[in-house]
Amino acid sequence: MSPRLALTSLALALVSLSLSLVAAPPPNFIFILGDDLGTPPVGIYGNSYYQTPNLDRLGREGIRFSDAYSACPVCSPTRAAFMTGQYPARTRITDFIPGGAFPNARLQEPQWQKYLPLSARTLAEELADRGYATALFGKWHLARAYRGDESIPEGPDRQGFAETFITHKPAKSDDPEKDAHGVEAITTRALDFLGRHRQRPFFLYLAHNSIHSPIMAPRTLVEKHRARAGSDRPGNNPVIAAMMEVLDLSIGRVLARLDELGLRENTLVIFTGDNGGLLGDASQSPWRGGKAQLHEGGIRVPLLMRWPGVIAPGRLSAAPVSTVDFFPTLLELSGRPAGPSLTVDGISLAAHLRGGPEPARDAVFWHYPHYHSAGDGGPAGAVRAGDWKLVEYYEHSLAGTGRAPELFNLRTDPAETQNLAASDPARVRALLEKLATFRARTGAQMPSVNPTYDPSRPARRKGPDNG
């Protein structure tokens, strides 16, 4: 081949490659969030009592993360972290909205942010600017009120979502035979949305209320699971098993709709939870603790991601990841990473999803300066750096009472049964310093010593608990 012909062939090949790259459509995103849903009720994570064939298939056909974390052990802060890519310490949305009241506790809670302000730049706004159709169906819980007129000013329709349908957890008096948690209502709208937006990229956020208390499900399903072996074990709740069956069937219908519309290959489907499960409903075994606690049972969540042709099937990743990582990941995958004007605490997982190594990460952090009716130990912070995790209790740090810091090696003791703080004080000091640096960097608000504390008075004032 002559040099001129070779150069011509090379030029044509480069033009062809460029055209193919330009023509490649950006991926669609479906983000499915379970409420109060840690790893135990998802079958692929090892508990055979809970039957979730569609979620299990999602994990087998994509990647399962074993060490995925919610940004907070309660609801609203994790949802704000997903929307902004920022830790709750930075957004100052550090408790569920509107939060509980503990006026007689040892510490006074800080004056935290009780809604996501419209000035916050959300993932939905970023993707809408990139040409995505956007929708949220389900729970928002980022306005200053959970229901009613005061929930409107900071609603999702003003935060980048073109289509919205808001649902709430049921009342205890609701009929479990009538879609009490709104799974059917969310799913119906999701299927319709997919059919109407098959010709353009979309971001569909399905924020389910399942399996948040009050737990309830159709009677025949509950009885079916109550009759199964293992239903009497502390970690197995037949009502939750029934709720997971309903939720799993919903996810199966969404996946089937993608197949029907020819959207399977270009859609990244993500399933995760906003925090761990409530201990009052079921043990979070094999983890210690549960919702509103910074032990693994309160923050370890499922994370399944499928994108055929990009994510190799059957992968298992032990990378420690957090809710804050979705913001930079989805923006990078959309074709334009987060701009320099945005403050983002998360790290992009895009290269890792494509087969690259675990992303370099110094640590994952938590800041929960609040009391909670389901909590244990009071306001606290935590850090995981490599295999090591430290939990700092602010009553001890600020008032010299309560629990001293706890240190665990999650590689050898994932259930956090052995506190190694006394045998490794140097590591405790280093991790406490890392936590303090994190709080300073993010402008975290701390509780303060309560000058009117009276141990003879109840710490909590009764009120709503929608976390």
Residue pairs with C-beta under 8 A, 6 or more apart in sequence:
1 9
25 201
25 266
26 130
26 131
26 132
26 201
26 333
26 334
26 335
27 201
27 266
27 267
27 268
27 307
27 310
27 333
27 334
28 201
28 202
28 203
28 204
28 263
28 266
28 267
28 268
29 127
29 132
29 202
29 203
29 204
29 267
29 268
29 270
29 330
29 333
29 334
30 204
30 206
30 254
30 258
30 267
30 268
30 269
30 270
31 82
31 203
31 204
31 205
31 206
31 270
31 326
32 206
32 208
32 251
32 254
32 269
32 270
32 271
32 272
33 79
33 82
33 138
33 139
33 205
33 206
33 207
33 208
33 271
33 272
33 273
33 274
34 208
34 210
34 211
34 247
34 271
34 272
34 273
34 274
34 302
35 75
35 139
35 169
35 207
35 208
35 209
35 210
35 211
35 212
35 273
35 274
36 75
36 211
36 212
36 213
36 273
36 274
36 275
36 276
36 277
36 278
36 281
36 291
37 210
37 211
37 273
37 274
37 277
37 301
37 302
38 273
38 275
38 276
38 277
38 284
38 287
38 290
38 297
38 298
38 300
38 301
38 302
39 45
39 46
39 287
39 300
39 301
39 302
40 47
40 50
40 235
40 277
40 282
40 283
40 284
40 285
40 286
40 287
41 47
41 50
41 52
41 211
41 240
41 241
41 244
41 277
41 282
42 50
42 52
42 55
42 56
42 244
42 302
42 304
43 50
43 51
43 52
43 53
43 55
43 56
44 52
44 55
44 56
44 59
44 60
44 64
44 302
44 304
45 64
45 302
46 286
47 235
47 236
48 230
49 228
49 230
49 231
49 233
49 235
49 236
49 241
50 236
50 240
50 241
50 244
51 241
51 244
51 245
51 248
52 244
52 245
52 247
52 248
53 248
53 252
54 248
54 249
54 251
54 252
54 255
55 248
55 251
55 271
55 302
55 304
57 255
58 251
58 255
58 269
58 271
58 304
58 306
59 304
59 306
60 313
60 314
61 306
61 308
61 313
61 314
62 269
62 304
62 305
62 306
62 307
62 308
62 311
62 313
62 315
63 304
63 305
63 306
63 311
63 312
63 315
63 316
63 317
63 353
64 302
64 303
64 304
64 315
64 316
64 317
65 303
65 304
65 305
65 317
65 318
65 319
65 321
66 316
66 317
66 318
67 300
67 317
67 318
67 319
67 320
67 321
67 410
68 272
68 300
68 301
68 302
68 303
68 320
68 321
68 322
69 299
69 300
69 301
69 320
69 321
69 322
69 323
69 364
69 366
69 384
70 78
70 272
70 273
70 274
70 275
70 276
70 299
70 301
70 322
70 323
71 77
71 78
71 81
71 82
71 87
71 88
71 322
71 323
71 324
71 366
72 78
72 81
72 88
72 94
72 275
72 299
72 366
72 368
73 275
73 276
73 291
73 292
73 293
73 294
73 298
73 299
73 366
73 368
74 95
74 96
74 275
74 291
74 292
74 368
74 372
74 467
75 96
75 139
75 141
75 274
75 275
75 466
75 467
76 93
76 95
76 96
76 97
76 141
76 142
76 467
77 88
77 91
77 93
77 94
77 95
77 96
77 368
78 88
78 274
78 275
78 323
79 139
79 140
79 141
79 142
79 207
79 274
80 86
80 88
80 91
80 93
80 116
80 120
80 142
81 87
81 88
81 91
81 322
81 323
81 324
82 123
82 323
82 324
82 326
82 327
83 116
83 120
83 122
83 123
83 124
83 142
83 159
83 327
84 91
84 116
84 120
84 121
84 122
84 123
84 327
85 123
85 324
85 325
85 326
85 327
85 328
85 338
85 342
85 344
85 345
85 346
86 324
86 343
86 344
86 345
86 346
86 442
87 324
87 345
87 365
87 367
87 442
88 94
88 367
88 368
89 365
89 367
89 438
89 439
89 442
89 443
89 444
89 445
90 343
90 345
90 442
90 443
90 444
91 113
91 116
91 120
92 112
92 113
92 443
92 444
92 445
93 112
93 113
93 114
93 115
93 116
93 142
94 110
94 112
94 113
94 367
94 368
94 369
94 370
94 445
95 109
95 112
95 368
95 370
95 372
95 467
96 141
96 465
96 466
96 467
97 114
97 115
97 141
97 142
97 143
97 144
97 145
97 146
97 466
98 114
98 144
98 145
98 146
98 464
98 466
99 109
99 112
99 114
99 370
100 370
100 371
100 372
100 373
100 460
100 463
100 464
100 465
100 467
101 460
101 461
101 463
102 109
102 370
102 371
102 459
102 460
102 461
103 461
104 450
104 452
104 453
104 454
104 457
104 458
104 459
104 460
104 461
105 371
105 378
105 450
105 453
105 459
105 460
106 378
106 395
106 399
106 401
106 402
106 449
106 450
106 453
106 459
107 371
107 378
107 379
107 394
107 395
107 398
107 399
107 447
107 448
107 449
107 450
108 447
108 448
108 449
108 450
109 369
109 370
109 371
109 379
109 447
110 369
110 445
110 446
110 447
110 448
111 445
112 369
112 370
112 445
114 144
115 142
115 143
115 144
115 154
116 122
116 142
116 143
116 154
116 159
117 154
118 153
118 154
118 158
118 159
120 159
121 342
122 159
122 160
123 160
123 203
123 326
123 327
123 330
123 331
124 134
124 136
124 156
124 159
124 160
124 161
124 203
124 205
125 159
125 160
126 160
126 331
126 338
127 134
127 160
127 203
127 330
127 331
127 334
128 134
128 160
128 162
130 201
130 334
130 335
130 336
131 200
131 201
132 200
132 201
132 202
132 203
132 334
133 162
133 163
133 193
133 197
133 200
133 201
133 202
133 203
134 160
134 161
134 162
134 163
134 202
134 203
134 204
134 205
135 161
135 162
135 163
135 164
135 189
135 193
135 202
135 203
135 204
135 205
136 156
136 161
136 163
136 164
136 165
136 205
136 207
137 163
137 164
137 165
137 167
137 185
137 186
137 189
137 190
137 193
137 204
137 205
137 206
137 207
138 165
138 166
138 167
138 182
138 186
138 205
138 206
138 207
138 208
138 209
139 166
139 167
139 168
139 169
139 207
139 208
139 209
140 151
140 155
140 156
140 164
140 166
140 207
141 466
142 154
142 156
142 159
143 150
143 151
143 152
143 153
143 154
143 155
144 150
144 151
144 153
144 154
145 151
146 168
146 464
146 466
147 168
151 166
155 164
155 166
156 164
156 166
157 164
161 205
163 193
165 185
165 186
165 189
167 181
167 182
167 185
167 186
167 209
168 182
168 209
169 181
169 209
169 212
169 213
169 214
169 466
170 180
170 181
170 209
170 214
170 216
171 214
172 214
174 180
174 214
174 216
176 216
176 217
176 218
176 219
177 218
177 219
179 185
180 216
181 208
181 209
181 210
181 211
181 212
181 216
181 243
181 246
182 208
182 209
183 208
183 209
183 210
183 246
183 247
183 250
184 250
186 206
186 207
186 208
186 250
187 206
187 250
187 253
187 254
190 204
190 206
190 254
190 257
191 253
191 254
191 257
193 202
193 204
194 202
194 204
194 254
194 257
194 258
194 261
194 263
195 257
195 261
198 261
198 262
198 263
201 334
203 330
206 254
208 247
208 250
210 243
210 244
210 246
210 247
211 240
211 243
211 244
211 247
211 277
211 281
212 278
213 278
213 280
213 281
215 237
215 239
215 240
215 243
215 281
216 239
216 243
217 239
217 242
217 243
217 245
217 246
218 242
218 246
221 242
221 245
221 246
222 238
222 239
222 242
223 238
224 242
225 231
225 238
225 239
225 241
225 242
225 245
226 238
228 238
228 241
230 236
231 237
231 238
231 241
234 282
234 283
234 285
235 282
235 283
235 284
235 285
236 282
237 281
237 282
239 281
240 277
240 281
240 282
251 271
254 269
255 264
255 269
258 264
258 267
258 269
264 308
265 308
265 309
267 307
268 305
268 306
268 307
268 310
268 311
268 330
268 333
269 304
269 305
269 306
269 307
270 303
270 304
270 305
270 326
271 302
271 303
271 304
271 305
272 301
272 302
272 303
272 304
272 323
273 301
273 302
274 301
274 323
275 291
275 292
275 298
275 299
275 301
276 284
276 287
276 289
276 290
276 291
276 293
276 296
276 297
276 298
276 299
276 300
276 301
277 284
277 290
277 291
277 297
278 290
278 291
278 374
279 289
279 290
279 291
279 297
279 374
280 374
283 290
284 290
284 296
284 297
284 298
286 414
286 415
287 295
287 296
287 297
287 300
287 414
287 415
287 416
288 295
288 296
288 297
288 415
288 416
288 417
289 295
289 296
289 297
289 298
289 376
289 416
290 297
290 298
290 374
291 297
291 298
291 374
291 467
292 298
292 368
292 372
292 373
292 374
292 375
292 376
292 467
293 374
293 375
293 376
293 377
294 366
294 368
294 380
294 381
294 382
294 391
295 376
295 391
295 416
296 410
296 414
296 415
296 416
299 366
299 382
303 321
305 311
305 353
307 353
310 353
310 354
311 353
311 354
312 355
317 352
317 358
318 358
319 349
319 352
319 358
319 359
319 361
320 361
320 364
320 384
321 349
321 364
322 346
322 364
323 346
324 344
324 345
324 346
325 346
325 347
325 348
325 349
326 346
327 338
327 344
327 346
328 337
328 338
328 344
328 346
328 347
328 348
329 346
329 348
329 349
329 350
329 353
331 337
331 338
331 348
332 338
332 348
332 350
333 350
333 353
337 348
338 344
345 442
347 359
347 360
347 361
348 359
349 359
351 359
352 358
352 359
362 385
363 383
363 384
363 385
363 434
363 438
364 383
364 384
365 381
365 382
365 383
365 435
365 438
366 380
366 381
366 382
366 383
367 381
367 438
367 439
367 442
367 444
368 379
368 380
368 381
369 379
369 381
369 394
369 444
369 445
369 446
369 447
370 379
370 447
371 378
371 379
371 459
371 460
372 465
372 467
373 460
373 465
374 465
374 467
377 391
377 393
377 395
377 402
377 403
378 393
378 394
378 395
378 402
379 393
379 394
379 395
379 447
380 391
380 392
380 393
380 394
381 391
381 392
381 394
381 435
381 439
382 389
382 390
382 391
382 392
382 435
383 389
383 390
383 431
383 434
383 435
383 438
384 410
385 431
385 434
387 409
387 410
387 411
387 412
388 407
388 408
388 409
388 410
388 427
388 431
389 407
389 408
389 409
389 410
389 416
390 405
390 406
390 407
390 408
390 421
390 427
390 428
390 431
390 432
390 435
391 405
391 406
391 408
392 405
392 432
392 435
393 402
393 403
393 404
393 405
394 446
394 447
395 401
395 402
395 403
396 402
396 403
396 404
396 405
398 446
398 447
398 448
398 449
399 449
404 421
405 421
405 428
405 431
405 432
406 416
406 419
406 421
407 419
407 420
407 421
407 424
407 427
407 428
407 431
408 416
408 418
408 419
408 420
409 418
409 420
410 416
420 427
421 428
438 444
439 446
